[in-house]
């Protein structure tokens, strides 16, 4: 897709479809509508008056221009109230409009960025949101369809801007979004692939491609390397599968003078059967998404290597399957970890926290000064927060606030859960240092606090994306399937830290 900034008039805009914003409270005072209405001899306002709901948020009204202007169609895009407009809404509205345009086989589409401007939305943020909405909202996953759906690709996205002073800001936003959008869609691809393809080995191969394209340092720890490092928690989870585990380590050094290293750690369970504590068969196929945290870290690193923020980042992704077999670890087992702490296994379906704690210990060994882990960790988080928000647990208020700010900046909703000491009693074991499950009560919290027992004194934030990693139906810029959640927050966090 080519993204073009032009100062042409809306009457002569070089496109198949012209998208016009229609605000609930500004329909009569809309200068753009007035300009177009002259070309339509008053017909456009007649249509708007006869459609009282056309300015409602997300409504699309298609008008065939019949040669009145250069564009073949106009899409009136319902914006709701202008005072409610955020970059998240711009992203979602753009996605909605672009999908409507594709249905009428438009290959070139024009928008007017200046009509999105509010006191909180500047030209750069608007351009970034428009392009991200376009790239994310028109995503498709057709790898396994033998008969591809015939779908008109969008060839050109035209941004009409008559003030040349805004051109540089628009282009900066376009460049950023043109890096972030494909990185999120890469994450969606990784998660949407079936587990027969997306094995730990395949995750490592994708990491190699990302390292080359984004100029990152890459190390892959094999099973023998993990044994030398005494990563027995990760190895215990992997021992029930014929697929060998992999530990992916990516490094980005953007500030040689700074000794601070932020670790991004992502859970990479490429299929989670539950192990011996096997899950019900209904919907078990969805457990291919249990590597969504690891995929989010890979996507974030792909973008960070190209955006080049002034920050140092260490990415660690422990990858394995969790399968039942004669070799699998069992409930009641006592296992060790790289940290030396022992763990009583209550459930083999509480495996994500086991592989993460070895990755965290390894991050500490490599010099991480702060840690953010991201994982599809608990069904309890889905019960608590649904599919709207991801849950956070942290031992450091300042770092947690930075993550929450990045999530607010990107529109990826997150909510901090309490970390009261009283919850820790549920993960204490009578026969080992810890047990890997505190039961159903406060399950998302106790799972996070279990991980927290291994971070030592390092500032740390845990992000549970179990409810937000996938979606069941189309919603704004998210399509059914993988959402790529967390990727943009990690990228934004890196950019914010770079500027602070």
N, C-alpha and C positions, 0 to 999 in steps of 0.2 A: 504494500500500500504506500502510495506517495502522499505526503501531507504538504499542502501548499498554503502559504499565506499570501493573500492578494488584496489589493485595494480597489478591486472592481466594484461597480454598483450592484445592489441586490437584484435589480432588473436584468442585468446582463451577466449575472453570475454563471461561470462555466460549469454547469452540473446537471445531472438528471433530476436531483431532488434538492430543494431548498427547505431547510428546517427553520421554522419561525417560532420563537418562544411566545407563549401566551399566558400572562400572569392574571390571576383571579382579580386582583385589585387595580390592574393597569390596562385592561382591555380597551377602554375608550381613549386612553391617553398614549397609546402605543404609536410612536412616530414611524416605526418600521411598517406596521400594518397600514398606516395612513398612506405611506409612499407606495406600497403595493396596491392599495385599493384604487389609486388613481389609474393604474394600468388595467385594473379589472372593472373600471367604470362603476365602482361602488358595490360590485357583487361580493367581494371578499367580506366586507362588514355585514352584508346580508346573511352570509353563511354563518359567521360567528354569532350573530344575534339569534339565529334559528337553532343554534347548538349550545344551550345554556351550560352544559357540563364540559365543554371543550377545553376550558382552562384548568380543570381539576388535575391534580398531580398525576402525571403518567398517562393522561389521555392523549391519543393521537388521532388527528382528523386529516385525511388525505384529500387534497384538492388537485384535480387535473387542470393544468393552466391553459391548455388548448391554444398555445402560442402567444398568450398575453405577455409572458416574460420568457426569458431564455430557458429557464428550468422547465422540465416537463411536468413536474409535480411540486406542490408545496405540502409539507407536513406541518400542521399546527400542533405544537407540542405543549400540552398542559403542564404548567409549572407550579401550580398552587400559588401561595402567597410569596412575593419576592422577599419579604423579611425572613422567610423560613429557608431561603436558598443557601445551601452549604456545598462544599466541593464533593461531598459524598452524594448529595442529591444530583449535582451536575453529572457525576459519573454514571449514576443510575439512569437519569433521564436521557443522556446521550445514548446509552446502550439500548434503551427502549426505542428511541427514534431510529437508530441505525438498523435495528432488526425490522422495524416497520418498513424502512426504505428498501431493505433487501427483499422483502416479500413482493414488492412491486418492481423487482429486477433493476434497481438502481445500481450503477457501478461508480458513480461520482456523486458526492453529497457535500453540500455547503452549509456552514453554520456561521453565526455572527457572535464571536466571543464577547464583544463589548456589551452585549445584551445580558450577559451573566454577571456583570460587575456589580458588587455590593461593597459596603464598607469593610467586609471581611475577605472578599474575594478579589485579588488583583489579577492582572493579565497572565502572569506566569502560572499561578495556581489554577486559573481557569483553563488554560491551554493544556496543562498536565492532566487535569480531570477529564477534559473532553477526549483527549487521545487515549487515556487509560480506559475510559468508558467504551470507546470504540473498539479497542483491542480485546478487552475482557468480555464485552457484551456480545461480540460476534464470534467468539471462540467456538470451535467444534472439535469433537473427538471421533474421527471416522476411520481410525487405523484398521479396524477389523471388519468393516463393511465391504462385502465383495461388490455390491452395487452402490456406488457413491450417490448420495442425494444430490441432484442438480441444484446448485445454489449459486446465485450470482455473486462473485467476489466483489468486494469494494475496492476499486482501483485507486480512486482519488478521494481524499478528504480535504475540502477547501475551507479555510478559515478566512472570512472576509473582515478585514481591518483597515479602516480608512485613516487612522492616526498612525503615521510612521513611527512616532515615538514609542509605540507599544510593540513594534515588530521584534525587537531584540528579546523582550521579555517573553513574547509568545514562542519564539524559536527555542528559548531556553527550556520552557515548559514542555514543548514538543520533544526535544532531545531527551529529557529525563524520562518522560512517559514512554518513549520509543525503546528505552532500555528496560524499564520496570515492567511494562505490559507483557512483552515476550517472556520475561523471567517468571512471571506469575503463571502464564500459560504453560511454560515448561513444567512447573510444579503440578499443574492440573493434569498434564499428560502423564507424568510419573505416577501419580496417584490413581488415575483412571485405568492405567494398564493392568491387566490381570496378573496375579501373583506367579503364574507359570512363566511369564516374561520378566516381571520386575522382581528378580531374585536379588539377594545381597551382591552377587557377582555383577549383575546388570547395574545395580546402584553404583558400584565402584567404577564401572565403565562410563556411565554418565558423568560421574565426578571427574574422570580423566578428560572428557570432552570439555567440561566447564573450565577445568584448570587451564587447558590450552587456550580456549577462546577468551578467557578473562584474565590470563596471566597470573595465575595463583600457584603457590607451592602446594604440592600434593604428596601425601604419604598414605599408603594402604597397608594396614596391619593385617596379616594373615593369622590363621589359627595358631601357628607355632609362635608367632610374635606375641599373641595374647597370652599364651602359656608362660612365656618368659616374663611378661609383665604381671603375671598372677591375676589375670582378669577372670576369675573363676565364676563371678556372677553372670557375666555375659556368656561364658563358655557353657555354663549349666543350662541356660535357656536354649542354646543352639544345639545341644547334644542329642535332642530327639529328632533332628532333621538331617537329611542327606545333603542339604545345601550347606556349604561351608560359610561361616560367618566372616564378615569384613568390618574393619574399623576404618572409616574414611576420615582423613585429617587434611583439611585445607587451611592454608595460611595466607592472609593478606596483610602486608606491611605498608601502610600509607603514611606513617609518621616515624621515621627512623630515630628521631630525637626523643621520642616518648617511650617510656618503659611500660606504660599501661597496655595490657592486652585483654580485650573483651572476648570471651568464649561464647560462641553460639553452639549449643548442643542439641541435636535433633534425634528423636526416637526413630529407628529404622527397622521396625518389625514388618517384614515384607508380606508375611501372612501370619495371622494369629488364630490358631485353632483353639487356643486355650490350653494346649498341652494335655496332660493327663486330666486336668480339671476342665475337660472339654466343653466347649460352648454348645448350646442348642443348635441343631442343624439349620433351623429357620434363620435366614439372612446371614448365615456364616460367611457367604461369599463377599459380603461387604467388608470383611476383615482384611481384604487386600489394601485398605486405606490406612492400616496401622503404621505405615511408614510416612504419613503425611507431615509429621514434624521434621523428620530427616529431609524430606523433599523440600519443605519450606526453607530449611537452612541452605540446601544446595541452590535453590532459586535465588535466595538473598545474596549468596556469595557470587553467583553469576552476574548479578547486577552491580554489586559493590565493586567488583574488579574492574568494571567499565566506568562507573561513576567516579571512582577514585577519591573517596572522602579521606580526610587527614585523620586516620585512626588505624589502629592495629587490631585485626580480628583473627581469631583461631576458631575454625569450625570443626566440630567432631561429630561424626554420625556413626553410631554403632548399629550394624545391620545384621539381622538374623531372621530365620523363621522360628515360630514356636509351635512344635508339632508333637503329637503323641507317638511313642514307639517303645520298643523294649529298652532303648538307650536313654529315654527321656528322664529328666529329673522329676521327682515325685513330691506330692504333699507330705510333710513330715520330715523331709530331708533337711540337713543343716549344711549350708554352703558357705564358703568364704568369699571375699571380694578383694579387689586390688588394694583397697585401703587396709585390709587385715581384719575388718569387722566381720563377724559371723552373722548369718541370717537364717532364721527358721522359715521354711517354706510352708505357708498356710494354704496358698493356692498357686498353682502353676499358671493361672490366668492373670496373675499380677506380675507379669514378666517385664513390662516396659520399664518399671522403676529399677529393676535389677540391672538391665543393660545400661541404663542412664548413670547409675552410681559409679560403675567402672569408668565410663567416659568422663565423668566429673573428676574422679581421682586422677585420671590421666591428664585432664586439662590443668589441674593444679600442678602436676609434675612438670608440665610444659611451660608453666609460668603465668597462667591466667590470673589476672587481678580482679576480674568480675565475671560472673557467669549468668547466662540466660539459657535455660533449657526449654524446649517446646516439644509437646508430645500429645498424641491421642491417648491420654493416660487412663481415664476412668469413666465408666458409665454413670457414676455418681455425679460427675460434673454436668452431664447431660440432664440428669434429673433436676439438678439445682438451677441451671442457667438456660436449659433448652438449647436451641440452635442459633440463638441471637448473640450471645456473648461467650467469650473464652474466660476461664477462671485463672486467677493469679494467686500464687503463694510466694512470699518473699521474706528474707531476713534483713532487708535493708530498705528503709523508707525512701531514700534519695534515688536509688537505682529503680525501685518499683515505680516511682513517680515519672522517671524518664521513659520507662516502657509504656506507662499509661498515656503519657503525652504523645508518644509516637503513634499509639493506637488511635488516639483522638484525631491526630493529624491526618491519618489515612482512612478513618471511618471504620476500622476494624475494632468492634466493641470488645472491651475487656473489663473484668471486674475483680477487684482484690478480695480474696477470701481471708478470714481470720487465721492467725497462726498461734493461737494461745497455747501456752505450755501444757495446759491440761489435756489437750488432744494427744500429746505424745505418749501418754500411758497406754493408749490402744495399740501402739506398735512395739511395746516392750515385750520381750520374750523371757520365759522362765529358763530356757535351756540354751539360748544364744543371745547375742547382743541385741538383735532386733528381729521382728517377724515381718514378713513382706505384705501382710494385709491386716488392717485394723478392723475389718468387718464392714457392714453396710453403712452404719451410722457415720456421718461426716466423712464418707469414703474419699472424696476429692481432696479434703484437707489432710487426712492422715497419709494419703499417698504422697502428697507434696512434701509433708514434713518428714516422711521416710527418706526422700531424696535429700532433704535439707540436712540430715544427719551426716552426710558425706561431703558437704561443701567446705567444712572446716570454718575458718574465719573469713572466707571470701564472700563479698557481696554477691547476692544471688537472687534471681527471679525465675520461678517456674511458671510456664504457660500451658494450661490444659486445653487443648483444642478438640477434644473428643466430640463435642456437639456442633462444632463449626467447620470441621474439615471437609464435610460434604453437605450437600443440600438435596432435598427430594424433588423440588420443582423450581422452575425459573423464577428468579427474584432480582430485579434490577440488572446489575452487571454480572451477576452469578447465574450460571446455567446449571441444570441438573447434573449432579456428580460432584467432582472435586472443586473446591472453591479457591485453593491456593492460599488459604487464610494464614496469617502470620508472616508471610513473605514480605509484604509491603511494610508491615510494622517493623520488622528487623532492618529493612533497608532504610526506613525513615529514622530509626534509632541511630543507625550508623551516621547518617547525614547530620542529625541533631547533635550528636556527640562531637562530630568533626567541627561544628560551628561554635561549640561552647568553650 
